[in-house]
Amino acid sequence: MTNYNPINNIPQEHRFSEEKAENVRYFCRMHIDLHGTKQKRNYENIFADIKKNSEIQYSNDEICFLMDYIDFYYREYIRDKKVFGVFLGRCQPFSNAHNETIQEMIRDGVKPVVILGSINKNDDRNPLTFEERRRLIKLIYPRGVVILGLEDKDNWEDWMDSVIELFDKNKMNKNNITLYSHIKDVDRTDFKYRGTEYKSESYTKMFELNRINIKNIDEKTCFLGNVIHASDIRKDEEVAKRNLDARIYVELKNKFNWWK
């Protein structure tokens, strides 16, 4: 997947030398490190700083395209500095165990990203649509948590490729991603990936092979070894009360008519 680069729209004769391009990157990095990313008029401030304080001078023609360079390098630098925590799950429904995973990300100081799987399925194991699950999570996290959707695929190669594509589409540098997982024995399976057979492995093996960091938090989410399955929550209202946030429990009971 090729990322859009506005610099490609600049005529060749007006493109900067590598020295001048690196100078732009330097001012972008310095500005972000000093002022963060929430300051208003970031691009204009960097532009003015370069014109006033740069020892490297730019021609009038180059100045005309300077903002395009700043825009591109600024966004690239911000993307590369972001650190993401990723959790993949069907969340049918979003339980306290899932919520503990998000809390672990927050404690670690990473940007939480929830990828809801099986968004192309609608059956007994997947009663809630992507949008319904997204709304339930938003009851707890109205902001601050990115929620994405992922379809099931016919094979693991296509599935993992779609995960990587989702990262790229959302400007997530895979070198700055940690997968937060709570692996259940029931989820282990035999599968073939990139021509190699794997026995009794979790899907996290594919992330390991793609050199994506993994943090296993089984002990924090399995409630002293008593793993709660989503099917138990869907079938038993008392189990649901113990293992769902009250806001989600009320929503499922009153608006989705669960446990009637």
Helices and strands as residue ranges (DSSP letters): G 6-9, G 12-14, H 18-35, H 42-53, H 60-81, E 84-89, H 96-108, E 111-116, H 130-140, E 146-149, H 156-169, G 174-176, E 177-181, G 185-187, E 189-193, E 196-201, H 204-209, E 213-216, H 218-221, H 230-235, H 237-243, H 246-254
